[in-house]
């Protein structure tokens, strides 16, 4: 598709985007990573973060109290610019809302006795895994992209290859601290303010401002033993995917990548302390390593089962360097062996900088000819889901990740009386090749399918559902009850739908 530039600057940013990325964004990204890593390490080692935390929380309170003293004619939101978030949504409501500065970026405490970590909402997954690794610990669920934040994963959601055991990111969170619309600070857990605790996940900052979270950690080992099993029929892959996910004693990690409608690779993994004789060490975190998804595809082409051992932190962030497979559209030669050896140490560029330098014309192109969606459906509907995703989108690879939804209060109501139900996250990121693809009609048909099959849509991307359809997909019973019980909440914050739906989020 041809993209028309409005001026020479935009023309350069569009036609030579890879040059801008290599010359400017990659060096800036490296400098940012070095500064933030050193800064976070020093703050954590000096144990100064807990002392600063209370002061930063009071700052949030004072800003809200200033809003309360006014006419309260505007809503509240964080002052974090849209370009700094991982979502590709342009949150234009920030231009008309009162922006509250929430500078909460630190790991506060690691409690090895209770196996928890307490951290502020802007702490990233890369920051957390780097902090916990020397202690022999890891989050029970580590969403793989380095730049995903605790706050985004709590207020939105997060899933990883251990989620078939531990559930979504919200299910490993044990306590939240929030500043509410009346300026008060409150903590909540399953035992303290439980209604608020269960209403916070998926609430998208519409109940209060998250200021810290206590999260479950688990013992970590040095490597992950991962086995790649290629399949050339969807039915066989789906059957094995379900069986592995539902085993009484499953592997610690499970995911699959589909490269065509009928072919893909199922990956199962477990933590180990040593590299075994049945496979080789594959340090995929090295700067010169081939992108992970292309390594996996090679096993499919050879059509043979292979065992490898991957360093644990490398495994957790295996899709970061290539941003799954999105970076191949920005730097087409990014996986070339010469580029990897010469400049691979600069990868990946910060998503925030990519968004900041993205011209309007490119943004419009993404809206018309690019899909970034995660749909969550019960695992028994996997094959039917792939059929309709192929028909409406035809985007490959497709990421498949099983996860457990526990029968807890909140927006994710499962259609069973059991303790939990197994779902699969179907992640589709790329340029659609389906005949007759149109952004809104095609996405609407996918949304309807997901809703009819008791599934859910991740809300980091645009949703085109009506308000009534949205409230049918997500159970708002507890959410509505909590909003009505919190003073000034409905004045301060819109409903979730008002922040995520394409047509009303302005």
N, C-alpha and C positions, 0 to 999 in steps of 0.2 A: 504494500500500500504506500502510495506517495504521500509524503508529509510536506506541506507548504510552509515555508518560513516567512515571518513578517518583516525581518530585518537581517542584517549580516551577522549579528551576534547569534541570533537564533539559528541561522543557517549553519554556522560553524558548530554550534552545540548539537545540531541534529545530524549533519552529514559526517562530522568528524568527532563524534562523541567519544569514540575509543581513544582519540588523541588527548582530549581533555581529561579523560579518566586516568590515562597513564602519566601524563605530564604533570597534572595538578592534583587530582583527587587521591591517587595512590600515595604520593609522598605526604600529603596532608593527613591521610588516614593513619599512616605509620607514626607520624609525630603525635597524633592524638592518642593512639594506642600506647605509645611509650609513656607519655605524660600521665595518662589515666592509670596505667598499671603501677608506675612508681608512686603516684600520689595515694592510690588505694592501699598499696602495700605498707607505706609509711604510716598512714592513718590507722590501719588495723594493728600493726605491730606496736604503736604507741598507745593503743587503747583509748584514743582521744574521741572516737566517734560517739560512744555512749554519752560522754559529757556534752558534746555539741548537739546531740539529738533533741534533748528537751528544749534547748534554745530555738532550734529550727521549728519544732512543733509549736512553740509559743508564737513564732513569727506567722505561721499559718493561721493560728487562732486570732491574732491581732488584725490580720487582713480581713478575715470574715467578720469580725466585730465592727470594723470600719464600714463594711457593706451593710451590716445590720442597722447602723446608725443613719444610713441614707434612706432613700425611698424604696429600695429593693426592687427597682424597675428592671434590673437585668438579672440574668441567671449567672451561676458560678461555674468555672472550669479551671483546670490547671493552666498555668502560663507557658507550659512547655510547647514550643512551636510545632506545628504539624510536621515540618520537615525532619524533626528529630525523632519521630516515632517510626516503628517498623511497618505500620499499616500504610498502604498506598492510598487510603482515603484522605481527601483534603477536608479537614475539619474547619470549614469556613465559619461555623458558629462562633469560633474563638474571637472573631472580629467584633462581635456585638455583645459577647458575654464579659463579665468582670473576671479578669485573669488573676488567679491566685498563684503566687510563686511558691513552688514546692521543691526546694533544693535538698532532696533527701537521697543521697547517693552511696551510703556506706553500709558495710557489714558491721553489725553492732556487737554480736556475741556468738561464739560457738560453744554450745554446752555439750561436752562429750559424755557427761553422765546421763543426761536425758535424751541424748542423740537428737539435738535440734540446733538450728541456726536462726538467729534473729537478725533481720536486715531491713533496710529502708526500701521504699518502692522503686527507686531508680537504679538499684543494684542489678547488674546484668548477669546472664547465665555464665558468660565467660569469666567475669569477675568472681562469681561464686565458686565455679569449678576450680579456678586457679587458687582460691583461698583454702578450699577444703582438701585439695589433693595432698599437700604435705602432711595433713593430719590423718591421712588414711580414711577419709570420709568422702561422701558424695550425696547430693540430693537424691531422694528416692526416684524422682522424675526430673530429668534434665532436658527440657526442650532444646533442640540442637543448635540453633543459631546463636552465636556469641552475644549479639546485641539485644536479644529479647530481655525485657525487664521483669522483675518480680511484680511490680504494680500492674503491668499490662497482662501478665499471666494470671493474676488474681482477679482483676476486674473484667478481663476478657476470659481467656482460657488457654491452656497449654497441654500438649500431649506428646508422649515420647514412647520409645520402644519398650519401656518397662511399664507402660500404663495398663497393660492387660493384667498386671498384678496389683499395682498401686492406685490405678485410676488416673483421672486428670490431675493437673497441677493443683487445683483447688482441694483435692482429696488428701494431699500431703501437707496442707496448711493447717496448723493447729490453733492459731490465734491471730487476730487482726487488731491493730490499733488504728482508730480513725478520728479525725476531727469532723464533727457534724456541723450542720448548717446553723445551729444555734451557738457555735463557737466552743462547744464542750469537747473534751477528749474522752473517748470511751474505748475499752478493750472488750473483745467478744471471742467466745470459743463455744464448743458444743455444750459446755456447762455454765458459761457466763454470757448472758445476753444471746442465747442460742438462735433466736429468730433473726437477729441482725447478722450473726455469723453465717448462717446458711443462705441469707439473702444477698450477701456481698458478691460472691462469684457470679459472673456474667452481668453485673449491674452497671458496668461501664461508667463508674464515677458518678452515679445518680443518687447515691445514698449518703455520701460523705467523701472526705479526702483520706485515702490510705496513707498512714505515716510509718507503719512497720508491720512486719509479719513474722510469725514464728513458724518454721518449716521443718519437716521431718528429714533427717539424714540417715544414711545407712553405711555400714562398713564397706570400704572399697578395696579392691585388689588391683594389681598392677596392669593386667591385660584383660581383654575380652577375647575369648575363643569363639570365633564366628564361623558358621558353616553356611555356604552358599548352595542352594538347591535350585537349579533351573527347571522351568516347566514350559512346555510348548502348547498346552491347552489351558484355557481359563478354568474349566471345570475341575481339573486336577489341582491346579494351584489354589483355587478357592477352597476345595475340600481339605487340603493339607493345612492351609492358613487357618481355617476354623478349628481343625483338630489340635493344632499346636497351641492356639489361643485358649482353648477350653480344657486342656489337660489339667488334672488335679495338681500335678507338680510340673508346671511348664518351665521352659527356658526363661532366663531373666530378661532377655531382649528378643523381640520379634518384630520384623517389618518385611515388606515386599516392595519391589519396584516392577511395574508393568512397562514394557517397552513397545508392545503392540497389544491389541485387544486379546490376543490368545497366548502371548508369551511374556514371561517375567521370571524374576528370581526371588525366592523366599529365603530370608536370612534369619537364623536363630543364633543366639549368643549367650554366653555365661562368663562371669568374672572368674579369672584364674590368677594364680601367683607366678606361674612359669610358662614359658613357651614349650608346648609339647612336641613330640616327634611326629605327630600326624599332620602338621602344617608348618608354614613358615611365618616369621615375623614380618608384618607389613606396617611400617611406621607412616601411616597416611597423613600425619600431621606435619611431615617435613615440607619445607617450602617448595621443593621440586617435585613433590608427589603428584601423580596424575589425579585428576578429579575423581572423587569416589564413585559417582554414578556411572562413569565410563569404565572404571575398573570392574564394577558389578556386571555391566553389560557384556564384558569380555567373557565372563563365565557362562553367560547365556549363549553366546556365539559358539563357544567350545562345547556347550551342552554337557557339562560334567560338574559333579558336586566337588567342592573344594573347601578345605579348612584353612583359616588364617588366624593369626594372633595379632591383635591391634592394641596398642597402648590405650589405657582406659580413657584418658582425656581426649586423645585423638578420636576415639570412637564416638564419644559424646558430641563432638563438634564436627563430625565427618562431612556434613553438608554445608558447613559455613564457608569454606574457601570458594565454592562455586555458587553460593546462595541457592542450594539445591542444584538447579540447572539453568537458572535465570541469567547468570552472568555470561553465558555463551552468546546471548543476543546483544550484549553490550560490548564485550571484548571477544569477538569470534575466534581469535587465535589464542585465547587465554590458556587453553589446555595443550598448546603446542609445546613440545619438549624444550625447544630453545627458549621460549618465553618463560616457561616454568623455572628453568635453571638460572636465567638471568634476572627475572623480575618477580618470580613466584613469591619471594619473601615479602613483597609489598601487598600481596593479596590477602583478603578481598578489600575493595574500597568500602568505606563506611556507607551504609544505606542512606543515612541522613544526608551525606554530601551528594550522593546520587540524586536524591529528591530535590535538594536545594538548587542544583544546577540543571534540573529538568525543565526544558522549555514547555510552554503551554501546548505547543503543537504536539510534542511527544506525549504529554499527559492525555491529550485528546485521542491520540493514536492508541494508547494503552486502554482507554475506555472502550474504543471501538473494536480493537483487534487483539485483545490480550485478556487472558483469564487468570485470575488469582483467587481461588476458592478452595475451602475445605468443607466438605459435607460429611456429616456424622450419621451413620445409619446402623441399625442392628446387623450384626455380622452375618446373619442368615440371608440377608438381602444383597450380599456382596456381588454376586454374578449379575443380577438384574440391574444393579446400580452401574456396574461397568458398561453394560449394554447401552443404557441411556446416556451415560457420560460420553461414550464413543459416538453415539448418534448425534448428540447436541454440540459437543465440543471437539472431539478427536484431538486431544492434546496428550502427548507422551514425552517423557515418562509420566506415570501416575504413581504417587506415593500412597502406600497402604500401611496403616498402623493400627493394630487392635488396641482397644482400651475398655476398661470396665467402668460402668456408671453404677455407683452405689445408690441404694434406695434411701437417699437422704432427702430431707425437705429442700425446697429450692425450685429453680426453674426447669431443671432436667428431670421431668417425671418419666419413669419407665413403666412400661405396660406389663408388669409382673409383680407378684407378691414376694418374689425371692429377694435375697439380700442385695443382688446386683444383676446386671445384664451386660453381655459383651457386645460392644459396638466396633465399628471400623471407621477410621478417619480416611476419607478418600481425598487426597490432596492433588489439585490440578493447577499447574502453573505454567503458562506458556501461550503460544500463538495458536488459536483454533484453526483446524484444517477441515472441519465438518462442512459439508455442502449446505449453503443456506444459513450459516451461522449469523445471528444478530444478537448483540449483547443482551438487550432487555428480554426479548421473547425467549431466547434460548435459556437464559438464566432463570427466568420465571418458570419454565417447564421443569427445570431441574429442582427448583425450590418446591414446586408442587409435588413432584415425585418424592422428595425427601420427607415432606410433611405427611403425605399419605402413607408412608412406610415408617411412621413413628420416629423419624430422625430429627436432627437439628443442623442448623447452618452456623458455622463459625462467623462471628460478626465483625472481624477485623476488616473484611472486604465489604463492598456494597451489597445490601439486600434490597430486593425490589418488591417484597411482600407488602400487602396492605396491612394496616394496623390490626385488623381483625385476624388476618392470616398469621401475623407475627404472634399474636396472643394465643392462637391455637397451637402454634409450634412450641412455644415456651409457656410454662405454667406460671402465671403472675400472681397466684393467690397469696403466697407468703410475701412476695415483693410489694404488692399493693398494701398489704397490712402493715408492713414495716414503714413504708413511705408515709402513710397516713398517721403513724404513731410518732414520727420524728418531727419535732417543731421546726418550722420554716423549710422543711425538706422540699415540699412541692413548689415553694416559691423559688428556692435556690437552684433546683436541678430539674431538667426535663425528664420525661420517661426515657427508658432505654431506646425505644423506637425513634424518638426525636433526635438521637445522636447517631444512629446507624443506618436508617433508611435513606436511600439515595434521594428521594423526592422531598424529604422534609427536614433533613439535617442542617439546613442553613439557619 
